[in-house]
Amino acid sequence: MSKENHHLTAKEDKIPVGRKLAYSSGAVADSIIGCSVHNLANPVLNMGLGVSPTLVGLALFIPRLWDAFSDPLMGGISDNTHSRWGRRRPYILCGAFIQGLAFALMWMMGRGWSEMQYFAYFLATSLLFFTGVTIFLVPWTAMGLEMTHDYHERTRLMSYRSLVATLAGFLAPWLFKLLELDIFSDTVEAARYVGAGLGALLLIFGVIPALACKDRYPAPKQERLPLLKSAGACLKHKPFLKLCGTLVAAFTSFLMVDVLGFYLIIYYIYGGDKGAGAVLHGANGTLNLAISAISIPIITMIATRFGKRRTLLGLLLLAVFGTVLRWFCYTPSMPYLALLPTAIMAPGFGAALWLLIPSMLPDVCDDDECTHGVRREGMFGAVSGWLMKLGVSLALLIGGLSLDFSGFDIDLAAAQLPNTFLMMRLLFVAIPTLGFGIAAYLIWAYPITEKRAYETRAILEKKRASK
């Protein structure tokens, strides 16, 4: 790997540490949004209440169809807003309250309901929750895209955001263990308290960026951007699609089989011992987050010296190797060998994807402005978020279907047919291996280098100076 010639960040382009931390506090909410619902849904609805995993997957999928309309709509509204509080902050504040309250409400299910009543309640409250998420997340993402014009300072900002998100993520793998604590009478009661606590965190950490992050640069003076035309321009931008494709292919293929890994740990490795399985599941997630957190400053340094694309490509190929190792390491004879693939995958999947791709997205916005003469960070953030949510929804739906497809029967616990565990293991290895391979190819084909990014910035600054 050879070095790229790189620029030094000018003083005026640097973001104060306090502002980086204030913006990054929103990553606590983003982390909870990204992992809590699907980590709680199957343990509560399927294991605790007996709802079909297919219905659970469907309830997780349908809100993302609503996102197909709400995300681009929110991006367009935010981009076209001109208020004394800026284009992003009012919506971030409003969304933080809605998502926090709706998340707590989501787990307030009654006892003795029918399967369809649980499904309908969870679906309705999920729709409310994800509407709040859109109102918060789309403007918050756009805020990060416009905080600096510098190629490398964008990476440093996203390293703060990624580190905060990773540290917040330490909670996720232990959510199931919280549901199993003896202080609760059952899963339904536990979900109510855990849901209320997470809802409070969503509200508190969602509010901070709205209060503390004022706009650094004045909003561009431009005509109102038509919603469909703006979204269409994003979807025609090839470097943007390659970035989104990289993230969607890697993350959704991982998430698609995440539920299989959870069930394999409990029923294949530990023979139905939920307590032991919860500990290994928690340790697995904690190891992933620990290595990811340690990797973030190292990846930031490497990307600055050798380029974001090359760094990400190398780590994605390492993740492919880690997914293949799952076949050999998920074994009842040595349960904790399951930690080895996680350790190998973590720098690429747990750190580099969430650090480097968000730091490359502002470069895409600059490239688009150079071509079309307008700024649409909100729309780019919305479309990228929607593509990601759609991928996640399909992954969760397929995850539920994959359990049924493999022949898994919750009533049989560890006494599944041999072919059932074989099919679960095959899917658990093959799908993410393919997904990470596709992601590696797409990032290899991504065209915006540091040299091209700085050339684009010079053109834009010349245009702005002439106005």
Buried (B, 14 or more C-beta within 10 A) or exposed (E): EEEBEBBEBEEEBBBEEEBBBBBBBBBBBBBBBBBBBBBBBBBBBBBBBEBBBBBBBBBBBBBBEBBBEBBBBBBBBBBBBEEEBBBBBBBBBBBBBBBBBBBBBBBEBEEEBEEEEBBEBBBBBBBBBBBBBBBBBBBBBBBBBBBBBBBBBBBBBBBBBBBBBBBBBBBBBBBBBBBBEEEBEEBBBBBBBBBBBBBBBBBBBBBBBBEBBEBBEEBBEEEEBEBEEBBBBBBEBEBBBBBBBBBBBBBBBBBBBBBBBBBBBBBBBBEBBBEBBBBBBBBBBBBBBBBBBBBBBEBBEBBBBBBBBBBBBBBBBBBBBBBBBBBEBBEEEEBEBBBBBBBBBBBBBBBBBBBBBBBBBBBBBBBBBBEEEBBBBBBBBBBBBBBBBBBBBBBBBBBBBBBEEBBBEBEEEBEBEEEBBBBBBEBBBBBBBBBBBBBBBBBBEBEBBBBBBBEBBEEBEEEEEEE
